[in-house]
Amino acid sequence: MQFDFDAGKYAVYVWPAFALTAAVFAWMIADSLSVARRWRAEAERRQAEAKQARQ
């Protein structure tokens, strides 16, 4: 498979747009994973507190 990377006279607009889109997607994924880790840690902390309260 061969890709055609020639964007012609619009390359000055196309390639920065692709780069910006890739950067935004990477940031969204990293931020989502970070938030998920924080929520998981909070849930585990609350479960440990509830377990101690029952004892």
C-alpha positions in Angstrom: 0.0 0.0 0.0 1.4 3.4 -1.0 0.2 6.6 0.5 0.0 9.9 -1.4 1.2 12.6 0.9 1.2 15.4 -1.7 -1.3 18.0 -0.5 -0.4 20.4 -3.3 -0.9 24.1 -2.6 -3.0 23.4 0.5 -0.2 21.5 2.3 0.5 24.6 4.4 -3.0 24.2 5.9 -3.5 20.4 5.8 -0.4 19.2 7.6 -0.6 21.6 10.6 -4.3 20.7 10.9 -3.4 17.0 11.0 -0.6 17.7 13.6 -3.0 19.7 15.7 -5.7 17.0 15.6 -3.2 14.4 16.6 -1.9 16.5 19.5 -5.5 17.1 20.7 -6.4 13.4 20.5 -3.2 12.5 22.4 -4.0 15.1 25.1 -7.6 13.9 25.4 -6.4 10.3 25.8 -3.8 11.2 28.4 -6.3 13.4 30.3 -8.9 10.6 30.3 -6.5 8.1 31.6 -5.3 10.5 34.3 -8.9 11.2 35.5 -9.7 7.4 35.4 -6.7 6.7 37.7 -7.8 9.4 40.1 -11.4 8.1 40.3 -10.1 4.5 40.8 -7.8 5.6 43.6 -10.7 7.5 45.2 -13.0 4.4 44.9 -10.4 2.2 46.4 -9.8 4.6 49.3 -13.6 4.8 50.0 -13.9 1.0 49.9 -11.0 0.7 52.4 -12.7 3.2 54.7 -16.0 1.4 54.5 -14.3 -1.9 55.3 -12.6 -0.4 58.3 -15.9 1.1 59.5 -17.6 -2.3 59.4 -15.0 -3.9 61.6 
